[in-house]
């Protein structure tokens, strides 16, 4: 799932080399932290958070297939 977030983020931002994705497991839940260049944060979040919300929905669908819980944090 880390790869999914990285692929989506790199295709959206203007500085794909500055995309960093970290994955942590806490209390049986996977937390994916996405860090991008400060100029690209608006592109990742989107208008009224629509892009970020869409990424979270895709993660939830992928997590259900692996019987896990996943959250996305944009740092």
C-alpha positions as CSV (number, residue, x, y, z in Angstrom):
1,X,0.0,0.0,0.0
2,X,3.0,2.2,0.5
3,X,3.8,1.8,-3.2
4,X,0.2,2.8,-4.1
5,X,0.4,6.1,-2.2
6,X,3.9,6.8,-3.7
7,X,2.7,6.2,-7.2
8,X,-0.3,8.4,-6.9
9,X,1.6,11.2,-5.2
10,X,4.4,11.2,-7.7
11,X,2.0,11.4,-10.6
12,X,0.3,14.5,-9.1
13,X,3.1,16.7,-7.7
14,X,5.5,18.9,-9.6
15,X,8.6,17.7,-7.6
16,X,8.3,13.9,-7.6
17,X,11.8,13.5,-6.2
18,X,10.7,15.1,-2.9
19,X,8.0,12.6,-2.3
20,X,8.7,10.5,0.8
21,X,6.4,7.7,2.1
22,X,6.8,6.0,5.5
23,X,4.8,3.1,6.8
24,X,4.3,2.4,10.5
25,X,2.3,-0.3,12.3
26,X,0.6,0.8,15.5
27,X,-2.1,-1.2,17.4
28,X,-2.8,-3.4,14.4
29,X,-3.4,-0.4,12.2
30,X,-1.1,0.7,9.4
31,X,-0.3,4.4,9.3
32,X,1.1,5.7,6.1
33,X,2.8,9.1,6.3
34,X,3.2,11.1,3.1
35,X,5.7,14.0,2.9
36,X,5.9,16.2,-0.1
37,X,7.6,19.5,-1.1
38,X,5.9,22.5,0.5
39,X,4.9,23.8,-2.9
40,X,3.1,20.6,-3.7
41,X,1.0,20.3,-0.5
42,X,-2.0,22.0,-2.1
43,X,-1.9,19.6,-5.0
44,X,-1.9,16.6,-2.7
45,X,-4.7,17.9,-0.5
46,X,-6.8,19.3,-3.4
47,X,-9.8,21.6,-3.3
48,X,-11.7,21.1,-0.1
49,X,-9.5,18.0,0.5
50,X,-11.0,16.0,-2.3
51,X,-7.7,14.5,-3.6
52,X,-6.6,13.5,-0.1
53,X,-10.0,12.0,0.6
54,X,-9.9,10.1,-2.7
55,X,-6.5,8.7,-1.8
56,X,-7.8,7.6,1.6
57,X,-10.7,5.8,-0.1
58,X,-8.4,3.9,-2.4
59,X,-6.3,2.9,0.6
60,X,-9.3,1.7,2.5
61,X,-10.4,-0.5,-0.5
62,X,-6.8,-1.9,-0.8
63,X,-6.7,-2.5,2.9
64,X,-9.9,-4.5,2.9
65,X,-8.4,-6.9,0.5
66,X,-5.5,-7.5,2.9
67,X,-7.8,-7.6,6.0
68,X,-6.1,-4.5,7.5
69,X,-6.9,-1.0,8.6
70,X,-5.0,1.9,7.0
71,X,-4.9,5.6,7.6
72,X,-3.1,8.3,5.6
73,X,-1.3,11.2,7.2
74,X,0.0,14.1,5.1
75,X,3.0,15.6,6.9
